Amino acid sequence: MTSRNWVRLFLTTCLIGGITTAFAGLIVRWSEFQSIFVEFKIMQILSVLVWLIVMGILFSVISQMGFFAYLTVHRFGLGIFKSVSLWNAVQVVLIIFVLFDLVYLRYQAFAKSGDSLLPYIGVALFLLLTGAAVAWKKSKDTSKSAFIPALFFMVVVTVLEWVPVLRVNEPSWFYLMLISLLVCNAYQISILHKLNSQSDRQRQTLTEKSAGNQSSSINKKEIKKPSI
């Protein structure tokens, strides 16, 4: 990826994270913000929106760190296991392990006596279904072999990025960060192949221009060369 496209990816992901968190925050934490909107307190409304956007940008940066970390891990995985099918099998095992831990460990840590297991399963199922939808779209746009890596990124990497809030388990932050991370991660994994293609075309164009300039320079020298 060229530096220009990397900057574009960074800025657009920050923008998406900020907007997503602003909308999601107003919905998830409406009980906290309802009074200032009903009373139409402009300055407080603006401060809340700015605060949510800044938090969204922070979430998007965490998302991008996880994204580039996964790209590195993915390359290492392919190099270590020497086989795409074997590396995909390892990723499937890790997806199952992470989803199980997401349910079991959270239930053990936060559930009270008599609490149902279903809400904890529901969160893991929502994450899996969202990841599967994004992975299906990715495989449709590129190739079938992209499904497992995309699913791994959407599930495992999202959970790892989500850990700071998972440990606290505060409901409003829990869902706010999850929505922001899922949207940012989905955007990055979906647009990666397009940015890579654009980068390849840009490099090819620069190479052709460079070759054309060199050829033109050589021709000019030949024309100006005096005859003996």
C-alpha positions as CSV (number, residue, x, y, z in Angstrom):
1,M,0.0,0.0,0.0
2,T,1.3,3.4,-0.9
3,S,1.7,6.1,1.8
4,R,-1.0,8.2,0.1
5,N,-3.6,5.3,0.4
6,W,-2.4,4.5,4.0
7,V,-3.1,8.2,5.0
8,R,-6.5,8.0,3.2
9,L,-7.3,4.8,5.1
10,F,-6.3,6.3,8.4
11,L,-8.3,9.5,8.0
12,T,-11.4,7.8,6.6
13,T,-11.4,5.2,9.4
14,C,-11.1,8.0,12.0
15,L,-14.0,9.8,10.4
16,I,-16.1,6.7,10.3
17,G,-15.2,5.9,13.9
18,G,-16.1,9.4,15.1
19,I,-19.5,9.5,13.3
20,T,-20.5,6.0,14.3
21,T,-19.7,6.6,17.9
22,A,-21.6,9.9,17.9
23,F,-24.7,8.2,16.6
24,A,-24.3,5.0,18.7
25,G,-23.5,7.0,21.8
26,L,-26.7,9.1,21.6
27,I,-28.7,5.9,21.3
28,V,-26.9,3.8,23.9
29,R,-26.6,6.6,26.4
30,W,-29.8,8.4,25.6
31,S,-31.0,8.3,29.2
32,E,-28.0,10.4,30.2
33,F,-28.3,12.9,27.4
34,Q,-32.0,13.1,27.0
35,S,-32.5,16.1,29.3
36,I,-30.0,18.4,27.5
37,F,-31.6,17.6,24.1
38,V,-35.2,18.2,25.5
39,E,-34.2,21.5,27.0
40,F,-32.1,22.2,23.8
41,K,-28.9,23.3,25.6
42,I,-26.8,24.1,22.6
43,M,-23.4,24.2,24.3
44,Q,-23.9,21.0,26.2
45,I,-25.2,19.2,23.1
46,L,-22.1,20.3,21.2
47,S,-19.8,19.3,24.0
48,V,-21.4,15.9,24.2
49,L,-21.1,15.4,20.4
50,V,-17.5,16.5,20.4
51,W,-16.7,14.2,23.3
52,L,-18.3,11.2,21.5
53,I,-16.5,12.0,18.2
54,V,-13.2,12.2,20.0
55,M,-13.9,8.8,21.7
56,G,-14.9,7.4,18.3
57,I,-11.6,8.6,16.8
58,L,-9.8,6.9,19.7
59,F,-11.7,3.7,19.1
60,S,-10.8,3.9,15.4
61,V,-7.1,4.2,16.2
62,I,-7.3,1.1,18.4
63,S,-9.1,-0.6,15.5
64,Q,-6.3,0.4,13.1
65,M,-3.6,-0.9,15.4
66,G,-5.4,-4.2,15.6
67,F,-5.8,-4.3,11.8
68,F,-2.2,-3.8,11.0
69,A,-1.1,-6.1,13.8
70,Y,-3.4,-8.8,12.2
71,L,-1.9,-8.3,8.8
72,T,1.6,-8.9,10.3
73,V,0.3,-12.0,12.2
74,H,-1.4,-13.3,9.1
75,R,1.9,-13.2,7.2
76,F,3.7,-14.9,10.0
77,G,1.0,-17.6,10.1
78,L,1.3,-18.3,6.4
79,G,5.1,-18.4,6.7
80,I,5.1,-20.8,9.8
81,F,2.4,-23.2,8.7
82,K,3.5,-23.2,5.0
83,S,-0.1,-24.0,4.0
84,V,-3.2,-21.8,3.6
85,S,-5.5,-24.6,4.6
86,L,-3.6,-25.4,7.7
87,W,-3.4,-21.8,8.8
88,N,-7.1,-21.4,8.2
89,A,-7.7,-24.5,10.4
90,V,-5.7,-22.9,13.2
91,Q,-7.7,-19.7,12.8
92,V,-11.0,-21.6,13.0
93,V,-9.8,-23.2,16.3
94,L,-8.9,-19.8,17.7
95,I,-12.2,-18.3,16.7
96,I,-14.1,-21.1,18.6
97,F,-11.8,-20.7,21.6
98,V,-12.2,-16.9,21.8
99,L,-16.0,-17.1,21.4
100,F,-16.2,-19.8,24.1
101,D,-14.1,-17.6,26.4
102,L,-16.2,-14.6,25.6
103,V,-19.2,-16.4,27.0
104,Y,-17.7,-18.5,29.8
105,L,-15.2,-16.0,31.3
106,R,-17.7,-13.1,31.2
107,Y,-20.4,-15.3,32.8
108,Q,-18.0,-16.5,35.5
109,A,-16.7,-13.0,36.2
110,F,-19.9,-10.9,36.1
111,A,-23.0,-13.1,36.3
112,K,-24.9,-13.0,39.6
113,S,-26.6,-16.0,41.2
114,G,-29.5,-17.1,39.0
115,D,-28.5,-15.1,36.0
116,S,-29.3,-16.6,32.6
117,L,-26.5,-17.6,30.2
118,L,-28.4,-16.4,27.2
119,P,-27.4,-12.7,27.2
120,Y,-23.8,-13.8,27.2
121,I,-24.3,-16.2,24.4
122,G,-26.3,-13.5,22.5
123,V,-23.3,-11.1,22.5
124,A,-21.0,-13.8,21.1
125,L,-23.6,-14.9,18.5
126,F,-24.1,-11.3,17.4
127,L,-20.3,-10.9,17.0
128,L,-20.1,-14.2,15.1
129,L,-23.0,-13.4,12.7
130,T,-21.7,-9.8,12.1
131,G,-18.2,-11.2,11.4
132,A,-19.6,-13.9,9.1
133,A,-21.6,-11.3,7.1
134,V,-18.5,-9.1,6.6
135,A,-16.4,-12.2,5.8
136,W,-18.9,-13.4,3.2
137,K,-18.9,-9.9,1.5
138,K,-15.1,-10.0,1.5
139,S,-14.9,-13.4,0.0
140,K,-17.5,-12.4,-2.6
141,D,-15.4,-9.4,-3.6
142,T,-12.1,-11.2,-3.7
143,S,-11.9,-15.0,-3.3
144,K,-13.4,-17.8,-1.2
145,S,-10.0,-18.2,0.6
146,A,-10.5,-14.7,2.2
147,F,-13.5,-15.9,4.3
148,I,-11.7,-17.4,7.2
149,P,-9.0,-14.7,7.6
150,A,-11.7,-12.0,7.5
151,L,-13.9,-13.9,10.0
152,F,-10.9,-14.3,12.3
153,F,-10.1,-10.6,12.1
154,M,-13.7,-9.6,12.8
155,V,-14.1,-12.0,15.7
156,V,-10.7,-12.6,17.4
157,V,-9.1,-9.2,16.7
158,T,-12.3,-7.3,17.7
159,V,-12.4,-9.1,21.0
160,L,-8.8,-8.3,21.7
161,E,-9.3,-4.7,20.9
162,W,-12.4,-4.8,23.1
163,V,-10.6,-6.1,26.2
164,P,-10.3,-2.8,28.1
165,V,-14.1,-2.5,28.2
166,L,-14.8,-6.2,28.6
167,R,-12.8,-6.2,31.9
168,V,-15.0,-3.3,33.3
169,N,-18.3,-4.6,31.8
170,E,-20.0,-1.2,32.0
171,P,-23.1,-1.6,29.7
172,S,-23.0,1.7,27.9
173,W,-19.3,1.6,27.2
174,F,-19.6,-2.2,26.4
175,Y,-22.0,-1.7,23.5
176,L,-20.6,1.7,22.4
177,M,-17.1,0.4,21.9
178,L,-18.3,-2.8,20.3
179,I,-20.4,-1.0,17.6
180,S,-17.5,1.4,16.8
181,L,-14.9,-1.4,16.5
182,L,-17.1,-3.6,14.4
183,V,-17.9,-0.7,11.9
184,C,-14.2,0.4,11.7
185,N,-12.9,-3.2,11.4
186,A,-15.6,-4.0,8.7
187,Y,-14.6,-0.9,6.7
188,Q,-10.9,-1.7,6.8
189,I,-11.1,-5.3,5.9
190,S,-13.6,-4.5,3.1
191,I,-11.6,-1.7,1.5
192,L,-8.1,-3.3,1.8
193,H,-8.1,-5.1,-1.5
194,K,-9.3,-1.9,-3.3
195,L,-6.6,0.2,-1.8
196,N,-4.0,-2.4,-2.7
197,S,-5.2,-2.4,-6.3
198,Q,-5.1,1.4,-6.4
199,S,-1.5,1.3,-5.0
200,D,-0.4,-1.2,-7.6
201,R,-1.9,1.0,-10.4
202,Q,-0.3,4.1,-8.9
203,R,3.1,2.4,-8.8
204,Q,2.8,1.2,-12.3
205,T,1.9,4.7,-13.5
206,L,4.9,6.2,-11.8
207,T,7.1,3.5,-13.3
208,E,5.8,4.2,-16.8
209,K,6.2,7.9,-16.3
210,S,9.8,7.5,-15.0
211,A,10.6,5.2,-17.9
212,G,9.1,7.7,-20.3
213,N,11.0,10.6,-18.8
214,Q,14.3,8.6,-19.1
215,S,13.6,7.8,-22.7
216,S,12.8,11.4,-23.5
217,S,16.0,12.5,-21.8
218,I,18.0,10.0,-23.8
219,N,16.4,11.1,-27.1
220,K,17.1,14.8,-26.4
221,K,20.8,14.0,-25.7
222,E,21.0,12.1,-28.9
223,I,19.5,15.0,-30.9
224,K,21.9,17.5,-29.3
225,K,25.0,15.3,-29.8
226,P,27.3,17.1,-32.4
227,S,28.4,15.2,-35.4
228,I,32.1,14.7,-36.0
